[in-house]
Amino acid sequence: MGITVGELVTRKSYHHDLLFRVAEIRKEIAVLHGEEMRLEADAPIEDLIPAEGRDIEMRQEKEKEKEEYSFRLFRQDYQLMKEKRNYNATDGYLQDAQFFQLPAKVLHLDGDQTYLRKCISLYQRIGLQVHGIHLNEKEMPNEIASLVERIQPDIIVITGHDAYSKNKGMKNDLRAYRHSKYFAETVREARRMNPNLDQLVIFAGACQSHFESLIRAGANFASSPSRVNIHALDPVYIAAKIAYTPFMESVGVWDVLRNTLTGEKGMGGVETRGIHRTGMPYLEEKEEE
């Protein structure tokens, strides 16, 4: 039986290292999208082996364990930030003050609809307001300005698929990357709308993306400094850390990266101020008699 679009496969030439979904077949070449990693690759049909049920289950269980571990780390971090906010808002618990919070607004552009659904589920689990939009990476530069104007986000995530091909050039050659050029153009357009790195926080990139060009374009955080693969959910944890850090505090790069599944080899950035704002007093509406 032949390989079909939508089928889960592994590559013989890479010793079955990653699980891919077949996105498209062009003659005898398959376009592959990583099932957990934000990687796009081409492979000859003859190099592919359909993944078996038990193998898929084992890989998914392993990924679930990693995701849950990362989520627990984030929850611990979140609880510390929450306690600190409560302490500051009540003058060290000396005042019985009722305060309110202004939530951050996230715009998440994703080149993969399956990843987008996973990310939205995690945003909701973390408690963040998100506008998730599926767009082909090549369309993102043309759409970002109108989206920023309409949604007025505090944080933008620009992601999807990417890959570096050494056959197309050196690592410093942007033409050797599938979608880094479009990610950089999208960041540049967003920065044209708001040049302040603390008023609009941007994450950009996917697997093996050209980190330097994304930072130069104006991203606060980007992938991938060591040109490694990044996990599908990593951008969400970066957005969440910024969203829940008080705006009077700056966030060190390592503080942002430590809850991701990929770490500093896959992510990097610049020191950035938090987005979260607390206000007081909180006035409950009372019904008129």
Salt bridges, closest charged atoms under 4 A:
ASP17 OD1 - ARG11 NH2 3.86
GLU24 OE2 - ARG26 NE 3.12
GLU35 OE2 - ARG21 NH2 2.89
GLU36 OE1 - LYS118 NZ 3.47
GLU36 OE1 - HIS231 NE2 3.89
GLU40 OE1 - HIS33 NE2 3.29
GLU40 OE2 - ARG178 NH1 3.07
ASP42 OD2 - ARG178 NH2 3.05
ASP55 OD2 - ARG59 NE 3.15
GLU57 OE1 - ARG54 NH1 3.21
GLU63 OE2 - LYS66 NZ 3.36
GLU63 OE1 - HIS231 NE2 2.97
GLU67 OE2 - HIS231 NE2 3.53
GLU68 OE2 - LYS64 NZ 3.90
GLU68 OE2 - ARG125 NH1 3.01
ASP77 OD2 - LYS241 NZ 2.85
ASP77 OD1 - ARG258 NH2 3.46
ASP110 OD2 - ARG38 NH2 2.69
ASP110 OD2 - HIS108 NE2 2.90
ASP112 OD2 - HIS33 ND1 3.76
ASP112 OD2 - HIS161 NE2 2.85
GLU137 OE2 - HIS161 ND1 3.62
GLU137 OE2 - HIS179 ND1 3.90
ASP173 OD1 - ARG175 NE 3.17
GLU189 OE1 - ARG192 NH2 2.89
GLU212 OE1 - HIS210 ND1 3.80
GLU212 OE1 - ARG227 NH2 2.72
GLU249 OE2 - LYS84 NZ 3.15
ASP255 OD1 - ARG258 NH1 3.82
